[in-house]
Amino acid sequence: MPQRRRVIVDTDAKNEADDQYAIVHALLSPTLDVRGIVPAHFGSERSATSMLDSRAEVDLLLRLMGRDDVTVANGAEHAIPDAATPAPSPGADLIVAESLLASADDPLFVTFLGPLTDMATAILTDPAIVERDVVVVWIGGMGYDVDWSYPAIEFNLRNDITAANVVFDSGITVWQVPAPVYTMVSVGYAELEEKIAGTSELADYLIAQLVEFNEAHHGEPIESRSLGDSPAISLVLNPRGGVSRTVASPRFGVDGGYLPGAGHPVKVFDAVDVRYLLEDMFAKLRRFGRDSGGSAGSSGPIGSAPQAS
């Protein structure tokens, strides 16, 4: 049996402030073999160059970690135009290439912290990928059969509904973490300050950019944020660290709601082990700070947000 699980992280890293924690958690986990990071678009609502913004954020995180050994392959700059047309990218090519190495004993986990554009493109480019030992772990979609409201169409779904339908229709193995679950992975400013502040330049950046995002995008007083993308990593690290059920694969309507679909089995998580997720990540960040002497690479003053070079 392989000693490490192979994983690709597809991330709209500059969309909010939580992808950063998930990326770092994956790279600090010794049982994960991160085969590549794919910067993803996050629509045009916040930026006309969202994929490139994500790429710059990934590059910044790798610099703060002192990591020049990680493959980064850009994803698509926009959603797929329709259900038959891919949006080609080096990121989708990486997913296809790594899928060819997958086996029952050594599956490939492709974690999506944003839209499913690059997975849909991989499927449309190489339909045989759905028969390989590939697990798509997606943070996205509304809740199933729960009394819970989201202010609009769930964001990761909204940025490429067509791609989500391609993936869910395909029959590829899907683990889905919907909004009512991922929004419960909340951390407070005080917790972050007490657990990881001052341990490294990286940790201080993670805190600073989260606070700055809240200040820029929330009008009401706030001192917390959900690290909603992190379950994608914790579930690969600890597949038993969640409560799940199997549903028949749906289709997604234009309003983000569920419609009858192809009926393939989809594993939907109703809960994740948040205690394990956060404490494991905090412990690895503290250890990184000790092992790196508190810094790696070069950036601005601690507490500020360093800029990508």
Residue pairs with C-beta under 8 A, 6 or more apart in sequence:
1 105
2 33
2 105
2 106
3 31
4 30
4 31
4 32
4 33
5 31
5 32
5 33
5 107
5 109
5 236
5 237
6 33
6 35
6 98
6 101
6 102
6 106
6 107
6 108
6 109
7 26
7 32
7 33
7 34
7 35
7 108
7 109
7 110
7 111
7 236
8 34
8 35
8 36
8 37
8 38
8 94
8 95
8 98
8 108
8 109
8 110
8 111
9 22
9 23
9 26
9 34
9 36
9 37
9 38
9 111
9 113
9 232
9 233
10 37
10 38
10 40
10 75
10 91
10 95
10 110
10 111
10 112
10 113
10 114
10 118
10 119
11 19
11 22
11 23
11 37
11 38
11 39
11 40
11 54
11 58
11 113
11 114
11 229
12 19
12 39
12 40
12 41
12 42
12 50
12 54
12 113
12 114
12 115
12 156
12 159
13 19
13 20
13 23
13 39
13 40
13 53
13 54
13 55
13 57
13 58
13 61
13 113
14 42
14 47
14 50
14 53
14 54
14 56
14 57
15 42
15 46
15 50
15 54
15 114
15 155
16 213
17 209
17 210
17 212
17 213
17 214
17 225
18 113
18 210
18 225
18 226
18 227
18 228
18 229
18 230
19 54
19 57
19 113
19 114
19 229
20 57
20 61
20 205
20 206
20 209
20 210
21 206
21 227
21 229
21 230
21 281
22 111
22 113
22 227
22 229
22 230
22 232
22 233
23 37
23 58
23 61
24 61
24 65
24 202
24 206
24 281
24 285
25 230
25 233
25 234
25 280
25 281
25 284
26 32
26 34
26 111
26 233
26 236
27 34
27 65
27 67
27 70
28 281
28 284
28 285
28 287
28 288
29 233
29 237
29 280
29 284
31 237
32 233
32 236
32 237
34 70
35 71
35 94
35 98
35 108
36 70
36 71
36 72
36 73
36 91
36 94
36 98
37 58
37 70
37 71
37 72
37 73
38 72
38 73
38 74
38 75
38 89
38 91
38 94
38 95
38 118
39 51
39 52
39 54
39 55
39 57
39 58
39 72
39 74
39 75
39 91
40 51
40 54
40 75
40 76
40 91
40 112
40 113
40 114
40 115
40 117
40 118
41 50
41 51
41 54
41 75
41 76
41 77
41 78
41 79
41 114
41 115
41 117
41 159
42 50
42 54
42 114
42 115
42 155
42 159
43 50
43 79
43 115
43 158
43 159
44 50
44 78
47 53
49 77
50 77
51 74
51 75
51 76
51 77
51 78
52 74
52 77
54 75
54 114
55 72
55 74
56 308
57 308
58 72
59 72
59 308
59 309
60 205
60 306
60 307
60 308
60 309
61 202
62 68
62 70
62 72
63 296
63 297
63 298
63 299
63 306
63 308
63 309
64 201
64 202
64 205
64 296
64 297
64 299
64 306
65 202
65 288
65 296
65 297
66 292
66 296
66 297
71 94
73 89
73 90
73 91
73 93
73 94
74 89
74 90
74 91
75 89
75 90
75 91
75 92
75 117
75 118
76 87
76 88
76 89
76 91
76 92
76 117
76 118
76 121
77 87
77 89
78 87
78 117
79 87
79 115
79 117
79 159
79 160
79 162
79 163
80 86
80 87
80 117
80 120
80 121
80 124
80 160
80 162
80 163
80 166
81 87
82 162
83 162
83 165
83 166
84 124
85 124
86 92
86 120
86 121
86 124
86 125
87 117
87 118
87 121
88 121
88 125
89 118
89 121
91 118
92 118
92 119
92 121
92 122
92 125
93 125
95 110
95 118
95 119
95 122
95 129
96 122
96 125
96 126
96 129
98 108
99 108
99 122
99 126
99 129
99 132
99 134
100 132
101 108
102 108
102 132
102 133
102 134
103 133
104 133
106 133
107 133
107 134
107 135
108 132
108 133
108 134
108 135
109 134
109 135
109 137
109 236
110 119
110 134
110 135
110 136
110 137
111 137
111 138
111 139
111 232
111 233
111 236
112 118
112 119
112 136
112 137
112 138
112 139
112 140
112 156
112 232
113 139
113 156
113 229
113 232
114 139
114 140
114 156
114 159
115 140
115 156
115 157
115 159
115 160
115 163
115 164
116 136
116 138
116 140
116 156
116 160
116 163
116 164
116 166
116 167
117 159
117 160
117 163
119 136
119 163
119 167
119 172
120 160
120 162
120 163
120 164
120 166
120 167
121 163
122 129
123 129
123 130
123 166
123 167
123 170
123 172
124 166
127 170
129 172
130 170
130 171
130 172
134 172
134 173
135 173
135 174
135 175
136 167
136 172
136 173
136 174
136 175
137 175
137 177
137 232
137 235
137 236
138 156
138 167
138 174
138 175
138 176
138 177
138 232
139 156
139 177
139 182
139 228
139 229
139 231
139 232
140 154
140 155
140 156
140 157
140 164
140 176
140 177
140 178
140 179
141 154
141 156
141 157
141 164
141 176
141 178
141 179
141 252
141 256
142 150
142 153
142 154
142 157
142 178
142 179
142 256
142 257
142 258
143 150
143 178
143 179
143 180
143 181
144 178
144 247
144 258
144 268
146 180
148 179
148 180
150 179
150 256
152 158
152 256
153 161
153 255
153 256
154 178
154 179
154 256
157 164
157 252
157 256
158 256
161 252
161 254
161 256
164 252
165 251
165 252
165 261
167 174
168 174
168 249
168 250
168 251
168 252
168 261
168 262
168 264
168 266
169 249
169 251
169 261
169 262
169 264
170 264
171 249
171 262
171 264
173 267
174 249
174 264
174 266
174 267
175 235
175 244
175 266
175 267
175 268
175 269
176 266
176 267
176 268
176 269
177 231
177 232
177 235
177 269
177 272
178 268
178 269
179 228
181 231
181 269
181 270
181 271
181 272
182 226
182 228
182 229
182 231
182 272
183 226
183 228
184 226
184 274
185 226
185 227
185 228
185 230
185 231
185 272
185 274
185 277
185 278
186 224
186 225
186 226
186 227
187 224
187 225
187 226
187 227
187 278
188 223
188 224
189 207
189 211
189 223
189 224
190 223
192 206
192 207
192 210
193 207
195 282
195 285
195 286
196 203
196 206
196 207
196 282
196 285
196 286
196 289
197 203
197 204
197 207
198 204
198 302
199 285
199 286
199 288
199 289
199 290
199 294
200 285
200 288
200 289
200 292
200 294
200 295
200 296
201 294
201 295
201 296
201 297
201 299
201 302
201 306
202 285
202 288
202 289
202 296
203 285
203 286
203 288
203 289
204 302
204 303
205 299
205 305
205 306
206 285
208 303
208 304
208 305
209 305
210 225
212 305
213 225
214 222
214 225
227 278
230 277
230 278
230 281
231 242
231 269
231 272
231 277
233 277
234 241
234 272
234 273
234 276
234 277
234 280
235 241
235 242
235 269
235 272
237 280
238 273
238 276
241 272
241 273
241 276
241 277
242 269
242 271
242 272
242 273
243 269
243 270
243 271
243 272
244 267
244 268
244 269
244 270
245 267
245 268
245 270
246 265
246 266
246 267
246 268
247 265
247 266
247 268
248 261
248 263
248 264
248 265
248 266
249 261
249 262
249 263
249 264
249 265
249 266
250 258
250 259
250 260
250 261
250 266
251 258
251 259
251 260
251 261
251 262
252 258
252 259
253 259
299 306
300 306
300 307
